[in-house]
């Protein structure tokens, strides 16, 4: 074997051994970095309340703001954000769409198409840095969500990252995100490590060890609950339990790893 080919072979073999040692397939590695790496590491969630964040450091922070809530019932309704949000003109903006369903709703192809239409409307907002979906899909709604993500990814601008929030259980023992077809996978799934069930907290790493590759690159935290220790290198999304007027971003900086 020629020397150059031999070296290439050895490097390729070493890469395979490295991946096998960590029991991670190369096609399962987090790919969020390619399109989200240009954003600040810390993103502040701005939910449905008045928020004045005009003094934010645009190099340190991005803002993910509730843009609208879509409710699926007999028809699909759309409630745009009602409260004022003041942010710097140059800050990285991530509109968030909350999806809710009424009890016993029929998740049909027609209402899926309408939800996708609404999401594409948000994705068309000029100057946004990514799109995020917040949908706590139940087990019976997972097929609907998978089909929705597939339809959406096919129509989103190629360079626009897609983020979704994820229950902590989706990223630990549950493997349904791993079963998503490649064309449905978002750039990241943000594990929500707060407001967990009674008796659990982010430090309970035995129960909530993050195993899903889509969830490895980020974490969703709150300003008033404990944070896990293993946050180095992760993108952080932070929710203000009391609003950003009381839970000051300045105080938050002291907690950042």
Secondary structure, DSSP 8 states (H G I E B T S, - for coil): --HHHHHHHHHHHHHHHHHHHTT--GGGS--THHHHTTS-SEEEEE-SS-EEETT--TTTEEEEEEEEEEEESSSEEEEE--S-EEE-TTSEEEEEEEEEE-TT----HHHHHHHHHHHHHHHTSTT--EEEEE----GGGHHHHHHHHHHHHHHS-TT-EEEEEEEHHHHTT--GGGGS-GGG--SEEEEE-SS-STT--TT-TTTS----GGGTTEEEEESSS---S--TT-EEEEE-TT-TTTS-HHHHHTT--
